Amino acid sequence: MAVRYVVRATFQIPGRGPVVSGLLLEGDVRNGDTLMVEDTETRVRVLSVDLHTRQTPEGLMVGLRLDPEDASMATAGSTLVSPPEG
């Protein structure tokens, strides 16, 4: 299933690096996945996934630790999706 993840906030965790927090609306994200900022060609690599136990009516709250080189591309309000296949 294709991923659809809406970034709500971005921050740095000392000693770990950049993290985005948001809602996973569709699909599953795993460590090492590459996602794309919707409507762009920009790709971001997920280093690790932190599943929160909080389910909201919109989706599951999830934190993603991103590759530091990619992190500035994922900003609050952006949507991360699965890259097109092929």
C-alpha positions in Angstrom: 0.0 0.0 0.0 1.3 3.5 -0.9 2.4 5.7 2.0 0.8 9.1 2.8 2.4 10.9 5.7 1.6 14.5 6.7 4.4 16.3 8.6 3.2 18.3 11.6 6.5 19.4 13.2 10.2 19.1 12.7 12.9 19.2 15.3 16.4 18.0 16.3 17.1 15.3 18.9 20.6 15.8 20.3 22.8 12.9 19.5 20.2 11.4 17.1 19.5 14.0 14.4 16.6 15.4 12.6 13.1 14.1 13.3 9.7 14.8 11.8 6.5 14.1 13.7 3.2 13.7 11.9 0.3 11.6 10.9 0.5 8.3 8.9 -2.7 8.4 6.9 -2.0 5.4 4.6 0.5 2.6 4.3 3.5 1.5 6.4 6.9 3.1 6.8 9.9 1.1 7.6 13.5 1.8 8.5 15.5 2.6 5.4 12.5 3.6 3.2 12.8 6.4 0.8 9.8 8.7 0.5 9.1 11.7 -1.7 7.9 15.1 -0.9 4.5 15.2 -2.7 4.4 17.2 -6.0 8.2 17.4 -6.1 11.1 15.2 -7.2 12.6 15.5 -3.7 13.3 12.3 -1.9 14.0 11.8 1.8 15.4 8.7 3.5 13.9 7.4 6.7 16.6 6.2 9.1 14.3 5.0 11.8 10.6 4.9 12.7 9.2 5.7 16.1 5.6 4.6 16.4 3.6 6.5 19.0 0.7 4.7 20.6 -1.6 7.6 19.9 -4.2 6.9 17.3 -6.2 9.9 16.1 -9.3 10.0 13.9 -7.1 11.1 11.0 -4.3 8.5 11.4 -1.5 7.2 13.6 1.0 9.6 15.1 4.5 8.6 14.0 7.9 10.1 14.3 10.5 9.6 11.6 14.2 10.2 12.0 15.5 11.3 8.6 18.9 11.3 6.9 20.4 14.7 7.9 21.2 15.5 4.2 17.4 15.2 3.4 15.8 16.6 6.5 15.5 20.2 5.4 13.2 19.1 2.5 10.5 17.8 4.8 8.9 20.8 6.5 5.7 21.3 8.6 2.7 21.0 6.3 4.5 18.9 3.7 3.2 15.5 2.7 5.6 12.5 2.2 4.4 9.8 -0.2 5.8 6.6 -1.7 7.9 7.3 -4.8 6.4 6.2 -8.1 7.2 2.6 -9.1 9.0 1.9 -12.2 
